[in-house]
Amino acid sequence: MLACLSAALPVTRARASHVELAAGLAQPGLNPTEQPWAVGTAFRLGYLRPFSERWSFTAAGTYHRFQNDTSSNSTIKLNFSNDHADQRWQLLAVDLGAQYDFAAGQAFVPYARGSVGVSFWNVQYLNGDPVEVTTASGAPSEFSAQELTLRGALGVTYPASAAVGLALEVEGSYLTGLGADFSEATDQSRSRAVATLLFKVSFDLGQGSGDVQITTASPATVPAAASPAQADSDQDGVPDVADRCPSTPAAARGWVDVEGCPIDSDRDGVPDYRDRCAHSDSRWPVDTSGCAADSDSDGVADAADACPGTAPGLRVNNAGCPEYPALQDTVVLRFEYPPGGTQLDAEAQATLQELVPAILYNPAVQIAICGYTDDAGDSQSNFELSQQRAQVVKDFLVAAGIPAAQLVVTGQGESRPIAPNDTPEGRVLNRRIELVPVRR
C-alpha cells in the first residue's frame, strides 16, 4: 500500500545548480582585410544557477588558442596546426549572462544563452616574442588588449544520468573594441569575432537552498487489494482515513495532493486535471476550462479589455484596444466630381476607407472635414457645394463605424485657395477636402 500511496503523490525534482566542462573547435572571423587564423581549440568552464523553471544565471571562463596560416587565404582553415604558422593568438574570456531553456522535463532540451564579459588576449610569435602594432595615437604597442565582449549561444542538452548532462552548443563571440586602443590600420587587420562549436558535460552540484523546485503529479497505481483499514474508495492512492476529498473523480487520479484533493497549481479554482491554462493570471476570472475569458479572441482577458468586441485580425495593445497611429497632419483629398456633384465614386470611397482605422481607433482625436471649391460660379453656391461635399464624406465615415461626434463638417467655399484660379491646373488644386486632426 505504501508503494501505491507514494506513486500517487506529486513528484518533486530540483533544477540543481551545476558545473559545465566543455571543449571544442573555434574559428575567428569578421576580419575586414584577410583571415590569417586557422581553426583552433577552445575550452570552457561554466557555472549555472537556476532562478526559475526555465531561466538560469550563468558565469563562465573560456580559453581559445589559434595559430595563423600564411599559406592559405580561405575563410575557414581546417589545418589548425601547420608548418606555415609564425604567430599564436591566445584569448581568455570571462562572462556573465542568462540562459533560457525552451522546454522542461524532456529528454532533449534546446536552450539559448546571452552574456557579456571581458576578453584578455595577446598575439605572439611562436618563439614567445610579442607582435608589435601601433596605438590610435601612433605609439608602438604589443598586440594585446582587454576589451568588452558580447556572446550568444544556441544548444541542446541531454540528461545522461540523474546528475550528469551532455550538451552540444554553437557559440558566437564579438569583440566590441571597447577597451582596446589600436590604430585604424591595426583594427582593419584583426579578427573581431569567434565562432565556437563545443561539446559539454555538466555535473549537478546537488540540491541547494537556492535551487528551483518543480512539482508534477505522477500517475497513481491502484493496489491489487486493500484491507478495510486501508480502503481507498475513490482509488486516488490516498487511503480514506487520510483522504479529505474522498470522492475524487476518476479523471483526477494521479493529480491529487497528499490529502487526496485535486491539485490546482495556479489557484484559479479549476483543478489541474481539467485546466487548459495551467498558468493563468490569478487576477482575472477564468471559465470552466481554467482560461481567462476572452470573448473577442484578441489575447487580452475580458476583465482587462478596454475595447471588448474588437474585430478579428486587428493589432491590439495591452489594454485590448486596436493599435493604429492617429492622424498627425492634415490629409488633403481631391476627388473627381461632375460639375456641381457631391457623390463619391469607388476610388474616393476606397481612399477614405484606408483612413478609417486611424480615426476610429483614436477617439481622442477629433477630425474637422473642410470642403473647398474653386471660384467658378457665385460664392454662395460654392459655399453650399463645399458644405455638401464635406457632409457626404462625413456620412461615409460614420457608415464605416466612426462616431458622428468625432467628425465636424465645415464648408469653406472658394476661400483660402492654395493655387491661382486662372488656370485649369490651379482650379483642380483648389477643389479639395481637408481632414484636419484636432486633439480634444
C-alpha positions as CSV (number, residue, x, y, z in Angstrom):
1,M,0.0,0.0,0.0
2,L,2.9,2.4,0.8
3,A,4.2,2.0,-2.7
4,C,0.8,2.8,-4.2
5,L,0.5,5.9,-2.0
6,S,3.9,7.1,-2.9
7,A,3.2,6.8,-6.6
8,A,0.1,8.9,-6.3
9,L,1.9,11.8,-4.6
10,P,3.2,14.8,-6.6
11,V,6.8,14.2,-7.8
12,T,9.2,16.9,-6.8
13,R,12.5,17.4,-8.6
14,A,15.1,20.1,-8.4
15,R,16.7,22.2,-11.1
16,A,20.1,22.0,-9.4
17,S,23.0,24.3,-9.9
18,H,25.7,22.6,-11.9
19,V,29.2,23.0,-13.3
20,E,30.0,22.6,-17.0
21,L,33.2,21.4,-18.7
22,A,33.4,22.0,-22.4
23,A,35.9,21.5,-25.2
24,G,35.7,22.1,-28.9
25,L,36.9,23.9,-32.0
26,A,36.8,27.6,-32.8
27,Q,37.3,29.8,-35.9
28,P,38.0,33.5,-35.8
29,G,36.2,35.7,-38.3
30,L,35.0,39.2,-39.2
31,N,38.4,40.3,-40.3
32,P,37.9,43.3,-42.8
33,T,41.1,42.6,-44.8
34,E,42.1,38.9,-44.5
35,Q,41.6,35.9,-42.4
36,P,45.0,34.7,-41.2
37,W,43.9,32.4,-38.3
38,A,43.2,28.7,-38.6
39,V,40.7,26.7,-36.6
40,G,41.9,26.5,-33.0
41,T,41.0,24.8,-29.8
42,A,38.5,26.0,-27.2
43,F,38.0,25.1,-23.5
44,R,35.2,26.4,-21.3
45,L,34.4,26.1,-17.5
46,G,30.9,27.3,-16.6
47,Y,28.5,27.5,-13.7
48,L,24.7,27.7,-13.9
49,R,22.3,28.5,-11.1
50,P,18.6,28.3,-11.9
51,F,16.3,31.1,-10.7
52,S,13.0,29.9,-12.3
53,E,11.7,26.8,-14.2
54,R,13.3,28.0,-17.5
55,W,15.9,30.7,-16.6
56,S,19.4,30.3,-15.2
57,F,22.2,32.7,-14.2
58,T,25.4,31.8,-16.0
59,A,29.1,32.5,-15.3
60,A,31.9,31.1,-17.4
61,G,35.6,31.3,-18.4
62,T,36.7,30.4,-21.9
63,Y,40.2,29.9,-23.3
64,H,41.0,29.9,-27.1
65,R,44.2,29.3,-28.8
66,F,44.9,29.8,-32.5
67,Q,47.8,29.7,-34.9
68,N,47.9,31.6,-38.2
69,D,48.3,30.1,-41.6
70,T,50.4,32.1,-44.0
71,S,49.9,29.8,-46.9
72,S,46.1,30.0,-47.3
73,N,43.6,32.8,-48.0
74,S,40.5,30.8,-47.3
75,T,37.9,32.0,-44.7
76,I,37.9,28.7,-42.8
77,K,41.3,27.0,-42.3
78,L,41.0,23.4,-41.0
79,N,44.7,22.9,-40.7
80,F,44.8,24.5,-37.3
81,S,48.3,23.1,-36.6
82,N,50.6,23.7,-39.6
83,D,54.2,24.3,-40.6
84,H,53.4,27.7,-42.1
85,A,52.4,29.3,-38.8
86,D,54.6,32.0,-37.2
87,Q,52.1,33.6,-34.8
88,R,49.9,32.5,-31.9
89,W,46.7,34.1,-30.6
90,Q,45.6,33.3,-27.1
91,L,42.3,34.6,-25.7
92,L,40.9,34.2,-22.2
93,A,37.3,35.5,-21.6
94,V,35.1,35.7,-18.6
95,D,31.5,36.5,-18.9
96,L,28.1,36.7,-17.0
97,G,24.7,36.1,-18.5
98,A,21.5,34.2,-18.6
99,Q,20.3,31.0,-20.2
100,Y,16.7,30.2,-21.2
101,D,15.5,26.6,-21.7
102,F,12.8,26.3,-24.3
103,A,11.4,23.2,-22.6
104,A,11.4,21.5,-19.3
105,G,11.4,17.8,-18.2
106,Q,12.1,16.5,-21.7
107,A,14.9,14.2,-22.9
108,F,16.3,16.9,-25.3
109,V,16.1,20.5,-24.1
110,P,17.0,23.3,-26.5
111,Y,18.3,26.5,-25.0
112,A,19.7,29.9,-25.8
113,R,22.2,31.9,-23.8
114,G,23.3,35.5,-23.9
115,S,26.2,37.1,-21.9
116,V,28.6,40.0,-21.7
117,G,32.1,39.9,-20.4
118,V,35.7,40.8,-20.9
119,S,38.3,39.2,-23.2
120,F,42.0,39.3,-22.3
121,W,44.1,38.4,-25.4
122,N,47.5,38.7,-27.0
123,V,49.2,37.8,-30.2
124,Q,52.8,36.5,-30.1
125,Y,55.3,34.9,-32.4
126,L,55.8,31.2,-31.8
127,N,59.1,31.9,-30.0
128,G,57.2,33.9,-27.4
129,D,58.2,37.4,-28.7
130,P,55.3,39.9,-28.7
131,V,53.9,41.2,-32.0
132,E,54.2,45.0,-32.1
133,V,51.5,47.2,-33.6
134,T,50.6,50.9,-33.2
135,T,48.0,52.5,-30.9
136,A,45.5,55.1,-32.0
137,S,48.0,57.8,-31.2
138,G,50.7,56.2,-33.3
139,A,52.8,54.9,-30.4
140,P,54.2,51.3,-30.6
141,S,52.4,48.7,-28.5
142,E,52.2,45.0,-28.0
143,F,49.3,43.3,-30.0
144,S,47.2,42.6,-26.9
145,A,44.1,44.1,-25.3
146,Q,41.3,43.7,-22.7
147,E,38.0,44.6,-24.3
148,L,34.3,44.2,-23.8
149,T,32.9,41.0,-25.5
150,L,29.3,40.0,-26.3
151,R,28.4,36.3,-26.6
152,G,25.4,34.4,-27.8
153,A,24.8,30.7,-28.0
154,L,22.3,28.0,-29.0
155,G,22.5,24.4,-27.9
156,V,20.6,21.3,-26.8
157,T,21.1,19.3,-23.6
158,Y,20.5,15.6,-22.9
159,P,20.5,14.0,-19.4
160,A,22.9,11.1,-19.5
161,S,22.0,10.3,-15.8
162,A,20.4,11.9,-12.8
163,A,23.4,14.1,-12.1
164,V,25.3,14.2,-15.5
165,G,24.2,16.0,-18.6
166,L,25.6,16.2,-22.1
167,A,25.2,19.2,-24.5
168,L,26.2,20.3,-28.0
169,E,26.5,24.1,-28.4
170,V,27.3,26.7,-31.1
171,E,28.5,30.0,-29.7
172,G,29.4,33.3,-31.3
173,S,31.6,36.0,-29.6
174,Y,32.0,39.6,-30.8
175,L,35.0,41.7,-29.7
176,T,33.4,45.2,-29.5
177,G,36.7,47.1,-29.4
178,L,35.7,48.9,-26.2
179,G,38.8,48.9,-24.1
180,A,41.2,48.4,-26.9
181,D,43.4,51.2,-28.2
182,F,44.6,50.4,-31.7
183,S,45.2,52.4,-34.8
184,E,42.7,52.2,-37.7
185,A,45.2,50.1,-39.7
186,T,45.5,47.6,-36.9
187,D,41.8,47.4,-36.4
188,Q,41.4,46.6,-40.1
189,S,43.8,43.7,-39.8
190,R,42.4,41.9,-36.8
191,S,39.5,39.5,-36.3
192,R,36.6,40.8,-34.3
193,A,34.5,37.6,-33.8
194,V,35.0,33.9,-32.9
195,A,32.6,31.1,-33.8
196,T,32.9,28.1,-31.5
197,L,31.5,24.5,-31.5
198,L,31.5,23.0,-28.1
199,F,30.7,19.6,-26.6
200,K,29.8,20.0,-22.9
201,V,29.5,17.7,-19.9
202,S,27.6,19.1,-16.8
203,F,27.7,17.8,-13.3
204,D,24.9,18.7,-10.8
205,L,26.1,20.1,-7.5
206,G,23.2,18.7,-5.6
207,Q,20.1,20.4,-4.3
208,G,20.8,23.7,-2.6
209,S,18.7,26.3,-0.8
210,G,18.5,28.4,-4.0
211,D,17.6,25.7,-6.4
212,V,14.3,25.7,-8.1
213,Q,11.7,23.1,-7.1
214,I,9.4,21.7,-9.8
215,T,6.4,19.7,-8.7
216,T,4.5,17.5,-11.0
217,A,2.0,14.7,-10.4
218,S,2.7,11.2,-11.4
219,P,0.0,8.7,-12.3
220,A,-1.2,6.6,-9.3
221,T,-1.2,2.9,-9.3
222,V,-4.2,1.1,-7.8
223,P,-3.5,-1.5,-5.2
224,A,-4.5,-5.0,-6.1
225,A,-6.2,-5.4,-2.8
226,A,-6.8,-3.2,0.3
227,S,-7.7,-4.1,3.8
228,P,-10.7,-2.3,5.4
229,A,-8.3,-0.1,7.4
230,Q,-6.6,0.9,4.1
231,A,-9.6,1.3,2.0
232,D,-9.4,3.8,-0.9
233,S,-12.9,4.3,-2.2
234,D,-12.0,6.8,-5.0
235,Q,-8.8,4.9,-5.9
236,D,-6.7,8.0,-6.0
237,G,-3.9,6.4,-4.0
238,V,-4.7,8.1,-0.7
239,P,-6.5,5.9,1.9
240,D,-9.9,7.0,3.0
241,V,-8.7,7.6,6.6
242,A,-6.4,10.4,5.3
243,D,-8.4,11.5,2.3
244,R,-10.0,14.9,2.7
245,C,-11.6,14.6,-0.8
246,P,-12.9,11.0,-0.7
247,S,-14.9,11.4,-3.9
248,T,-12.2,12.4,-6.4
249,P,-13.3,11.7,-10.0
250,A,-11.5,9.0,-12.0
251,A,-10.1,11.7,-14.3
252,A,-8.2,13.3,-11.4
253,R,-6.3,10.2,-10.3
254,G,-2.7,11.0,-10.3
255,W,-3.4,14.7,-10.0
256,V,-4.0,14.8,-6.2
257,D,-2.0,16.1,-3.3
258,V,-1.1,14.2,-0.1
259,E,-4.6,14.9,1.3
260,G,-6.2,13.3,-1.8
261,C,-7.6,16.6,-3.2
262,P,-7.1,17.6,-6.8
263,I,-4.1,19.9,-7.4
264,D,-4.8,23.5,-8.5
265,S,-1.3,24.9,-9.3
266,D,-2.4,28.4,-10.4
267,R,-5.2,28.6,-7.7
268,D,-7.8,29.7,-10.2
269,G,-10.5,27.3,-8.9
270,V,-10.1,24.8,-11.8
271,P,-8.0,21.7,-10.9
272,D,-5.0,20.8,-13.0
273,Y,-6.5,17.7,-14.4
274,R,-9.0,19.8,-16.4
275,D,-7.2,23.1,-16.5
276,R,-6.3,24.0,-20.2
277,C,-4.5,27.1,-19.0
278,A,-2.5,25.8,-16.0
279,H,-0.5,29.0,-15.6
280,S,-3.3,31.6,-15.9
281,D,-3.1,35.0,-14.3
282,S,-4.7,34.8,-10.9
283,R,-6.0,38.4,-11.2
284,W,-8.6,37.5,-13.9
285,P,-11.6,35.2,-13.6
286,V,-11.5,32.1,-15.6
287,D,-14.0,29.9,-17.4
288,T,-14.7,26.2,-16.7
289,S,-11.6,25.2,-18.6
290,G,-9.3,27.3,-16.4
291,C,-8.7,30.0,-19.1
292,A,-9.5,33.7,-18.7
293,A,-12.5,34.7,-20.7
294,D,-11.5,36.4,-24.0
295,S,-14.7,37.0,-25.9
296,D,-13.1,38.7,-28.9
297,S,-10.1,36.4,-29.0
298,D,-7.6,39.3,-29.1
299,G,-5.3,37.8,-26.4
300,V,-6.5,40.2,-23.7
301,A,-8.8,38.8,-21.0
302,D,-12.2,40.3,-20.8
303,A,-11.6,41.7,-17.3
304,A,-8.7,43.7,-18.6
305,D,-10.1,44.5,-22.1
306,A,-10.8,48.2,-22.5
307,C,-12.1,47.6,-26.0
308,P,-14.3,44.4,-26.0
309,G,-15.6,43.2,-29.3
310,T,-12.5,44.0,-31.3
311,A,-12.8,42.8,-34.9
312,P,-10.7,39.7,-35.7
313,G,-7.2,40.3,-37.0
314,L,-6.7,43.8,-35.6
315,R,-3.5,44.6,-33.7
316,V,-4.2,45.4,-30.1
317,N,-2.2,46.9,-27.2
318,N,-2.0,45.6,-23.6
319,A,-5.4,47.1,-22.9
320,G,-7.0,45.1,-25.8
321,C,-7.6,48.2,-28.0
322,P,-6.6,48.3,-31.6
323,E,-3.3,49.9,-32.1
324,Y,-3.1,52.2,-35.1
325,P,-1.3,55.5,-35.4
326,A,-3.5,58.6,-35.2
327,L,-3.6,61.2,-38.0
328,Q,-1.0,63.7,-37.1
329,D,-1.1,66.1,-40.1
330,T,-3.8,67.4,-42.4
331,V,-4.8,65.0,-45.1
332,V,-5.7,66.6,-48.4
333,L,-8.1,64.7,-50.7
334,R,-9.0,65.6,-54.2
335,F,-12.0,63.6,-55.7
336,E,-13.4,63.7,-59.2
337,Y,-16.9,65.2,-59.1
338,P,-19.2,66.0,-62.1
339,P,-19.9,69.8,-62.2
340,G,-22.0,70.6,-59.1
341,G,-21.8,66.9,-58.0
342,T,-21.3,65.6,-54.4
343,Q,-21.3,61.8,-54.7
344,L,-18.1,59.8,-54.1
345,D,-17.0,57.3,-56.7
346,A,-15.5,53.9,-55.9
347,E,-11.9,55.3,-55.9
348,A,-12.9,58.0,-53.5
349,Q,-14.6,55.5,-51.2
350,A,-11.5,53.3,-51.2
351,T,-9.3,56.2,-50.3
352,L,-11.5,57.2,-47.4
353,Q,-11.7,53.6,-46.2
354,E,-8.0,53.4,-45.7
355,L,-8.2,56.3,-43.2
356,V,-10.9,54.7,-41.1
357,P,-8.7,52.8,-38.6
358,A,-6.5,55.9,-37.9
359,I,-9.7,57.8,-36.9
360,L,-11.9,55.0,-35.4
361,Y,-9.2,53.7,-33.0
362,N,-8.0,57.1,-31.8
363,P,-11.2,58.6,-30.3
364,A,-9.2,61.3,-28.5
365,V,-8.6,63.0,-31.9
366,Q,-11.4,64.9,-33.5
367,I,-11.4,65.4,-37.3
368,A,-12.6,68.6,-39.0
369,I,-13.8,67.9,-42.5
370,C,-13.3,71.0,-44.5
371,G,-14.7,71.4,-48.1
372,Y,-13.2,73.8,-50.7
373,T,-14.1,74.8,-54.3
374,D,-12.6,76.9,-57.0
375,D,-14.1,80.3,-57.8
376,A,-16.2,79.3,-60.7
377,G,-19.7,80.4,-60.1
378,D,-21.1,82.6,-57.3
379,S,-19.5,82.4,-53.9
380,Q,-22.8,81.4,-52.0
381,S,-23.3,78.5,-54.4
382,N,-19.7,77.5,-53.9
383,F,-20.0,77.6,-50.1
384,E,-23.1,75.4,-50.2
385,L,-21.4,73.0,-52.6
386,S,-18.4,72.7,-50.4
387,Q,-20.6,72.1,-47.3
388,Q,-22.5,69.3,-49.1
389,R,-19.3,67.6,-50.3
390,A,-17.8,67.7,-46.8
391,Q,-21.1,66.3,-45.4
392,V,-21.0,63.4,-47.9
393,V,-17.5,62.5,-46.6
394,K,-18.7,62.6,-43.0
395,D,-21.7,60.3,-43.9
396,F,-19.4,57.8,-45.4
397,L,-17.1,57.7,-42.4
398,V,-20.0,57.4,-40.0
399,A,-21.3,54.5,-42.0
400,A,-17.9,52.9,-41.7
401,G,-18.2,53.0,-37.9
402,I,-16.7,56.3,-36.8
403,P,-18.8,58.1,-34.1
404,A,-20.5,61.2,-35.6
405,A,-19.4,63.2,-32.6
406,Q,-15.8,62.7,-33.6
407,L,-16.3,64.4,-37.0
408,V,-17.1,68.1,-37.6
409,V,-18.1,69.4,-41.0
410,T,-17.4,72.8,-42.3
411,G,-17.8,74.4,-45.8
412,Q,-15.2,76.9,-46.8
413,G,-16.4,77.5,-50.4
414,E,-13.8,79.3,-52.6
415,S,-12.0,80.9,-49.6
416,R,-8.4,80.0,-48.9
417,P,-7.2,79.0,-52.4
418,I,-3.9,77.3,-52.5
419,A,-3.3,77.9,-56.2
420,P,-4.3,80.6,-58.7
421,N,-7.8,80.1,-60.1
422,D,-7.0,81.5,-63.5
423,T,-5.7,78.1,-64.8
424,P,-7.3,74.7,-65.0
425,E,-4.5,73.2,-63.0
426,G,-4.9,75.7,-60.3
427,R,-8.6,75.2,-60.0
428,V,-8.1,71.4,-59.7
429,L,-5.8,72.1,-56.7
430,N,-8.3,74.3,-55.1
431,R,-11.2,71.8,-55.3
432,R,-10.3,69.7,-52.3
433,I,-11.4,68.0,-49.0
434,E,-9.1,68.5,-46.0
435,L,-9.2,66.2,-42.9
436,V,-7.7,68.2,-40.1
437,P,-6.9,66.4,-36.8
438,V,-7.8,68.3,-33.7
439,R,-6.9,66.7,-30.3
440,R,-9.8,67.1,-27.9
